[in-house]
Amino acid sequence: MKSIAMSAAEFPILMRYGAGAGGNGARRLEEALRVVLEAKENGSIRNTDYKEAKSVLNQAVSRAWAATAGEPFFYAGKYKQCDHATNQLYDDITLSSLNEVRFLRKKIDTARARGASGPAFEAIQSFESELSEMAIAVQNLGKVVVKGRVPRPAPPPSNPHQIRGTCPCCFSNQAVMPSGRMAHHGYVRPYAGGQSASCHGIDFSPYERSPEGVSYEIKLLEKALSDARHRLSGRPGWTVLSVPETRHAPFPHVEITRDHPRWEAAEKERAYSLMQSISSCERSLPFFREKLEQWQVAPLFRADGARLPIVADRDGPTPQEEVDDAMDFSNEDHGPLP
């Protein structure tokens, strides 16, 4: 394979005839060649880069083949000036991609043995000689493709001094307020001035500092599970259900009784909703119980990755004092907090 130090200038036929009209085509072709050469040197290539390079090179090869062989020697009756073996060689070649260049050498050797010669035959040989190793290299790169794009570096935080912690109720990483509680999160703003309810983790300290939010979440789940089971068990005694007034809008609601045409569907839907709630609670409770059992004081981090210290010396502050000290933001400039 050609050295990585080589440039696009080492592929004169491809660069002259394969780039197409305009400067953008030449730039894309140079980039494709650079990607292939670097990947050959490094032993790996990203899948997106591989596909893009192959596409550009395939188009370039097709254009270069037509410009160096077809148009000057075979189109518009020009094939009559070539010997029979060369014409037979050209007819035997279907060249629309770089991969097909790999098979030219054998066909050229066969044509030479049949007496092929002349300018057309030499042009085909030059074409194959320039691109054969590149074709083999691109094929081999298919074995070392790395899926996906190159990971983008994480952008620097807009507020590097912001304290971050784990919400004890939804376990997402969120900002911590100067009060020591979680910042508002888990809400949407459906319209100007409006806001849905936040995650109830905002009433608690982050999980790294207190298990209270986890205990609260367990109580909520246990109550929701008990209520859903109780309501589902009373299904035979349901006499009234509240349903949307129309099937296509969630509001307003109306009450229907068992003699209503929509009762059967509404009853099944309500029962299914309760079963889903039961299943969700049963899946979530083991997670939170495990988190409560495993809880211990852990460090918080700033948005820039800096760790807030926790004193581990047995003769030092008590665990609660460590928590209070770590959550005391008054003596240090942490920058604006949310």
C-alpha positions as CSV (number, residue, x, y, z in Angstrom):
1,M,0.0,0.0,0.0
2,K,1.1,3.5,-0.8
3,S,2.7,5.4,2.1
4,I,0.6,7.5,4.4
5,A,2.8,10.4,3.6
6,M,1.6,10.3,0.0
7,S,-0.9,12.8,-1.2
8,A,-3.7,12.9,-3.7
9,A,-1.1,13.9,-6.3
10,E,0.0,10.3,-6.4
11,F,-3.3,9.3,-8.1
12,P,-3.1,11.6,-11.2
13,I,-5.6,9.7,-13.3
14,L,-8.2,9.6,-10.5
15,M,-7.7,13.2,-9.5
16,R,-7.7,14.5,-13.1
17,Y,-10.7,12.7,-14.4
18,G,-12.6,11.5,-11.3
19,A,-13.3,14.7,-9.4
20,G,-16.0,15.9,-11.7
21,A,-16.8,19.6,-12.4
22,G,-16.2,22.2,-9.8
23,G,-13.7,22.5,-6.9
24,N,-16.0,20.8,-4.4
25,G,-15.6,17.4,-6.2
26,A,-11.8,17.6,-6.0
27,R,-11.9,18.5,-2.3
28,R,-14.2,15.6,-1.6
29,L,-12.0,13.2,-3.5
30,E,-8.9,14.4,-1.7
31,E,-10.6,14.0,1.6
32,A,-11.7,10.5,0.7
33,L,-8.2,9.5,-0.3
34,R,-6.8,11.0,3.0
35,V,-9.4,9.1,5.0
36,V,-8.5,5.8,3.4
37,L,-4.7,6.3,3.7
38,E,-5.0,7.3,7.3
39,A,-7.3,4.4,8.1
40,K,-4.8,2.0,6.4
41,E,-2.1,3.4,8.6
42,N,-4.1,3.3,11.8
43,G,-5.8,-0.1,11.3
44,S,-9.4,1.2,11.8
45,I,-12.0,3.4,10.3
46,R,-15.3,4.8,11.5
47,N,-18.3,3.3,9.6
48,T,-19.6,6.7,8.6
49,D,-16.2,7.7,7.2
50,Y,-15.9,4.4,5.4
51,K,-19.2,4.6,3.7
52,E,-18.6,8.2,2.6
53,A,-15.1,7.5,1.3
54,K,-16.3,4.5,-0.6
55,S,-19.2,6.5,-2.2
56,V,-16.9,9.3,-3.3
57,L,-14.2,6.9,-4.7
58,N,-16.8,4.8,-6.5
59,Q,-18.1,7.8,-8.3
60,A,-14.6,9.0,-9.1
61,V,-13.6,5.6,-10.5
62,S,-16.6,5.5,-12.7
63,R,-16.0,8.9,-14.1
64,A,-12.2,8.3,-14.5
65,W,-12.8,5.0,-16.3
66,A,-15.1,6.6,-18.9
67,A,-12.7,9.6,-19.4
68,T,-9.5,7.5,-19.8
69,A,-10.8,4.4,-21.6
70,G,-14.3,4.7,-22.9
71,E,-14.4,8.2,-24.4
72,P,-11.0,8.4,-26.1
73,F,-10.8,4.8,-27.4
74,F,-14.2,3.1,-27.6
75,Y,-17.1,5.4,-27.8
76,A,-18.6,6.7,-31.1
77,G,-17.1,4.0,-33.2
78,K,-13.5,4.5,-32.0
79,Y,-13.3,0.9,-31.0
80,K,-12.7,0.1,-34.7
81,Q,-9.1,1.5,-34.3
82,C,-8.4,-1.1,-31.5
83,D,-7.4,-4.7,-32.0
84,H,-9.9,-7.5,-31.3
85,A,-8.3,-8.6,-28.0
86,T,-8.4,-5.0,-26.7
87,N,-12.1,-4.6,-27.7
88,Q,-12.9,-8.0,-26.1
89,L,-11.1,-6.8,-22.9
90,Y,-13.1,-3.6,-22.8
91,D,-16.4,-5.4,-23.4
92,D,-15.5,-7.8,-20.5
93,I,-15.1,-4.9,-18.0
94,T,-18.0,-3.4,-16.1
95,L,-16.4,-0.7,-14.0
96,S,-18.8,1.3,-11.8
97,S,-17.0,1.0,-8.4
98,L,-13.5,0.9,-7.0
99,N,-14.0,-2.7,-5.9
100,E,-14.2,-4.0,-9.5
101,V,-10.7,-2.7,-10.1
102,R,-9.4,-5.6,-8.1
103,F,-10.4,-8.0,-10.9
104,L,-8.8,-6.1,-13.8
105,R,-5.3,-7.6,-13.5
106,K,-6.3,-11.1,-14.5
107,K,-8.4,-9.8,-17.4
108,I,-5.5,-7.7,-18.6
109,D,-3.1,-10.6,-18.4
110,T,-5.6,-12.7,-20.5
111,A,-6.0,-10.0,-23.1
112,R,-2.2,-9.6,-23.3
113,A,-1.8,-13.3,-24.0
114,R,-4.4,-12.9,-26.8
115,G,-2.3,-10.2,-28.4
116,A,-3.9,-7.0,-27.0
117,S,-1.7,-3.9,-27.5
118,G,-1.8,-0.2,-28.5
119,P,-2.8,3.0,-26.7
120,A,-6.2,1.8,-25.5
121,F,-4.7,-1.3,-23.9
122,E,-1.9,0.8,-22.3
123,A,-4.5,3.2,-20.9
124,I,-6.4,0.3,-19.3
125,Q,-3.1,-1.0,-17.8
126,S,-2.2,2.4,-16.4
127,F,-5.7,2.7,-14.8
128,E,-5.4,-0.6,-13.1
129,S,-1.8,0.0,-12.0
130,E,-2.7,3.2,-10.3
131,L,-5.8,2.0,-8.4
132,S,-5.4,-1.7,-7.8
133,E,-3.7,-1.5,-4.4
134,M,-6.1,1.3,-3.3
135,A,-9.0,-1.0,-4.2
136,I,-7.6,-3.9,-2.2
137,A,-6.9,-1.5,0.8
138,V,-10.5,-0.2,0.8
139,Q,-11.8,-3.8,0.7
140,N,-9.6,-4.8,3.6
141,L,-10.8,-1.8,5.6
142,G,-14.2,-3.3,5.7
143,K,-12.8,-5.8,8.3
144,V,-11.7,-3.0,10.7
145,V,-14.8,-0.8,10.6
146,V,-15.8,0.8,13.9
147,K,-19.5,1.5,14.2
148,G,-20.7,5.0,14.7
149,R,-19.2,8.5,14.4
150,V,-16.3,9.8,16.3
151,P,-17.5,10.8,19.7
152,R,-17.8,14.5,20.1
153,P,-16.0,16.0,23.1
154,A,-18.4,17.1,25.8
155,P,-19.0,20.9,25.6
156,P,-17.6,22.8,28.6
157,P,-20.3,23.5,31.2
158,S,-21.9,26.9,31.0
159,N,-21.9,27.1,34.8
160,P,-18.7,25.2,35.9
161,H,-19.2,26.0,39.6
162,Q,-22.8,24.6,39.7
163,I,-23.1,21.8,42.3
164,R,-24.5,18.6,40.8
165,G,-26.1,15.6,42.6
166,T,-28.4,12.6,42.1
167,C,-32.1,13.1,42.6
168,P,-33.2,10.6,45.3
169,C,-36.6,10.1,43.6
170,C,-35.8,9.9,39.8
171,F,-32.0,9.3,40.1
172,S,-31.1,11.7,37.4
173,N,-28.1,14.0,37.7
174,Q,-29.4,17.5,38.5
175,A,-28.3,20.8,40.0
176,V,-28.3,21.3,43.8
177,M,-29.7,24.6,45.1
178,P,-27.9,26.7,47.8
179,S,-30.5,25.4,50.2
180,G,-29.0,21.9,49.8
181,R,-32.1,20.6,48.0
182,M,-32.5,19.5,44.4
183,A,-33.3,22.2,41.8
184,H,-36.5,22.0,39.9
185,H,-36.5,19.3,37.2
186,G,-38.8,16.8,35.5
187,Y,-41.2,19.5,34.3
188,V,-42.3,20.8,30.9
189,R,-43.6,24.2,29.9
190,P,-46.5,23.6,27.6
191,Y,-47.2,27.3,27.1
192,A,-45.9,30.7,28.1
193,G,-46.2,31.1,31.8
194,G,-47.2,27.5,32.4
195,Q,-45.3,24.7,34.0
196,S,-46.2,21.1,34.8
197,A,-45.3,19.6,38.3
198,S,-41.7,19.1,39.0
199,C,-40.2,15.8,40.2
200,H,-40.9,15.6,44.0
201,G,-37.2,15.1,44.5
202,I,-37.0,18.9,44.8
203,D,-38.1,18.6,48.4
204,F,-35.0,16.6,49.4
205,S,-31.3,16.7,49.5
206,P,-29.4,14.7,46.8
207,Y,-29.0,11.0,47.3
208,E,-25.3,11.4,48.0
209,R,-26.3,13.4,51.1
210,S,-29.5,11.8,52.5
211,P,-31.7,8.8,52.0
212,E,-34.9,10.7,52.9
213,G,-36.0,11.1,49.3
214,V,-35.6,7.3,48.7
215,S,-37.7,6.5,51.8
216,Y,-40.4,9.0,50.6
217,E,-40.4,7.4,47.2
218,I,-40.8,3.9,48.7
219,K,-43.8,5.1,50.8
220,L,-45.4,6.6,47.6
221,L,-44.9,3.4,45.6
222,E,-46.2,1.2,48.4
223,K,-49.4,3.4,48.8
224,A,-49.9,3.5,45.0
225,L,-49.5,-0.3,44.8
226,S,-52.0,-0.8,47.6
227,D,-54.5,1.6,46.1
228,A,-54.3,0.1,42.6
229,R,-54.7,-3.4,43.9
230,H,-57.7,-2.3,46.1
231,R,-59.3,-0.5,43.2
232,L,-58.8,-3.4,40.8
233,S,-60.2,-5.9,43.3
234,G,-63.4,-3.8,43.4
235,R,-64.0,-4.1,39.6
236,P,-67.1,-6.2,40.0
237,G,-68.7,-3.4,42.0
238,W,-67.9,-0.6,39.6
239,T,-71.0,1.3,38.8
240,V,-69.7,4.7,37.6
241,L,-66.6,5.6,35.6
242,S,-65.2,9.0,34.5
243,V,-64.2,9.0,30.9
244,P,-63.3,11.7,28.3
245,E,-66.4,13.2,26.7
246,T,-65.1,12.3,23.2
247,R,-62.6,9.6,22.1
248,H,-60.3,12.2,20.5
249,A,-59.8,14.7,23.4
250,P,-58.7,14.0,27.0
251,F,-60.9,16.7,28.5
252,P,-63.6,17.4,29.6
253,H,-64.7,14.2,31.4
254,V,-68.2,12.8,31.9
255,E,-69.4,10.0,34.1
256,I,-71.0,6.9,32.6
257,T,-72.8,4.0,34.1
258,R,-73.0,0.3,33.2
259,D,-75.9,0.8,30.8
260,H,-73.8,3.3,28.7
261,P,-72.6,2.0,25.2
262,R,-69.0,2.9,26.1
263,W,-69.0,1.1,29.5
264,E,-67.4,-2.2,28.3
265,A,-64.5,-0.5,26.6
266,A,-64.0,2.0,29.4
267,E,-64.0,-0.7,32.1
268,K,-61.4,-2.7,30.2
269,E,-59.2,0.4,29.8
270,R,-59.5,1.3,33.4
271,A,-58.6,-2.2,34.5
272,Y,-55.7,-2.3,32.2
273,S,-54.4,1.0,33.5
274,L,-54.6,-0.3,37.1
275,M,-52.7,-3.5,36.1
276,Q,-50.0,-1.3,34.5
277,S,-49.7,0.7,37.6
278,I,-49.4,-2.4,39.7
279,S,-46.7,-3.8,37.4
280,S,-44.8,-0.5,37.4
281,C,-44.8,-0.3,41.2
282,E,-43.7,-3.9,41.6
283,R,-40.8,-3.3,39.3
284,S,-39.7,-0.1,41.0
285,L,-39.9,-1.0,44.6
286,P,-37.0,-3.5,44.6
287,F,-34.8,-0.8,43.1
288,F,-35.5,1.8,45.7
289,R,-35.4,-0.6,48.6
290,E,-31.9,-1.7,47.4
291,K,-30.8,2.0,47.2
292,L,-32.1,2.6,50.7
293,E,-30.2,-0.4,52.0
294,Q,-27.0,0.5,50.3
295,W,-27.1,4.2,51.1
296,Q,-24.0,6.0,52.5
297,V,-22.6,9.5,52.3
298,A,-20.9,10.1,49.0
299,P,-19.2,13.1,47.4
300,L,-20.9,15.7,45.3
301,F,-19.3,17.2,42.2
302,R,-19.3,20.6,40.5
303,A,-20.3,20.8,36.8
304,D,-16.6,21.1,35.9
305,G,-15.9,17.8,37.6
306,A,-14.3,19.1,40.8
307,R,-15.1,16.9,43.8
308,L,-16.5,18.4,47.0
309,P,-14.5,16.9,49.9
310,I,-15.9,14.6,52.5
311,V,-14.0,14.1,55.7
312,A,-13.3,10.3,56.3
313,D,-11.3,10.6,59.5
314,R,-13.1,8.7,62.4
315,D,-11.9,11.3,64.8
316,G,-13.3,14.1,62.6
317,P,-16.8,15.4,62.2
318,T,-19.8,13.1,62.4
319,P,-21.4,11.9,59.2
320,Q,-24.2,14.5,59.6
321,E,-21.6,17.3,60.2
322,E,-19.8,16.2,57.1
323,V,-23.0,16.5,55.1
324,D,-23.8,19.9,56.6
325,D,-20.3,21.1,55.9
326,A,-20.3,19.9,52.3
327,M,-23.6,21.6,51.7
328,D,-22.5,24.9,53.2
329,F,-21.9,27.1,50.1
330,S,-21.7,30.3,52.0
331,N,-17.9,30.5,52.4
332,E,-16.9,29.8,48.8
333,D,-17.6,31.5,45.5
334,H,-19.4,28.8,43.5
335,G,-20.7,31.2,40.9
336,P,-24.3,31.6,40.1
337,L,-26.6,28.7,41.0
338,P,-29.9,27.9,39.3
